[in-house]
């Protein structure tokens, strides 16, 4: 079996309004849907970001998939074009988002990453295209 891409990433926060403000209003992800107090579904070009309130989902009696996930901090990376790297830095600064670290990776294409945190403490990254050498 061969997988073509990661279709969705799930992260957790007890404050979905702050997460919506951060990911939709500041980073510009597309709003898809929400269930107040339970979840927020967002979209990038080809992937979904699902944000669940772990305080609600941990105590639900019924869940479509039946699995529970403990609250934890996770890492997600959004791919950007190499030529957009400096623009991405300025974008974060204009939104008063603190850059935690920048890295230039020692690979053939000189990939770069910018790391920052969302309101729940999840580590978010902008990484230049083709770091993983994965075709679209």
Residue pairs with C-beta under 8 A, 6 or more apart in sequence:
5 46
5 47
5 134
6 47
7 47
7 48
8 47
8 48
8 49
8 50
9 47
9 48
9 49
9 50
9 74
9 76
10 49
10 50
10 51
10 52
10 69
11 49
11 50
11 51
11 52
11 74
11 76
11 118
11 120
11 122
12 51
12 52
12 53
12 54
12 57
12 69
12 71
12 72
12 74
12 120
13 19
13 51
13 52
13 53
13 54
13 118
13 119
13 120
13 122
14 53
14 54
14 55
14 71
14 120
15 119
15 120
16 34
16 36
16 37
16 38
16 39
16 40
16 51
16 53
18 119
18 120
19 40
19 51
19 118
19 119
19 120
20 31
20 34
20 40
20 51
21 119
22 118
22 119
23 29
23 40
23 42
23 49
23 51
23 118
24 30
24 31
24 42
26 95
26 97
27 78
27 95
29 42
29 43
29 44
29 49
30 42
30 43
30 44
31 42
32 41
32 42
32 43
32 48
33 40
33 41
34 40
34 41
37 53
37 56
38 52
38 53
38 56
38 57
39 50
39 51
39 52
39 53
39 57
40 50
40 51
41 48
41 49
41 50
41 51
42 48
42 49
42 50
42 51
43 49
44 78
46 136
49 76
52 69
54 69
54 70
54 71
55 71
57 63
57 68
57 69
58 68
58 70
58 71
73 120
73 121
73 122
73 123
74 122
74 123
75 122
75 123
75 124
75 125
76 122
76 123
76 124
76 125
77 113
77 124
77 125
77 126
77 127
78 124
78 125
78 126
78 127
79 126
79 127
79 128
79 129
79 131
80 88
80 126
80 127
80 128
80 129
81 128
81 129
82 109
82 111
82 112
82 128
82 129
85 112
85 114
85 126
85 128
88 114
88 126
89 99
89 102
89 114
92 99
92 114
92 116
92 126
93 99
97 116
98 116
98 117
99 114
99 115
99 116
100 115
100 116
100 117
100 123
101 113
101 114
101 115
102 112
102 113
102 114
102 115
103 112
103 113
103 115
104 110
104 111
104 112
105 111
105 112
105 113
105 131
107 131
109 128
109 130
109 131
111 127
111 128
111 130
111 131
112 127
112 128
113 125
113 126
113 127
113 128
113 131
114 125
114 126
115 123
115 124
115 125
116 123
116 124
116 125
117 123
117 124
118 124
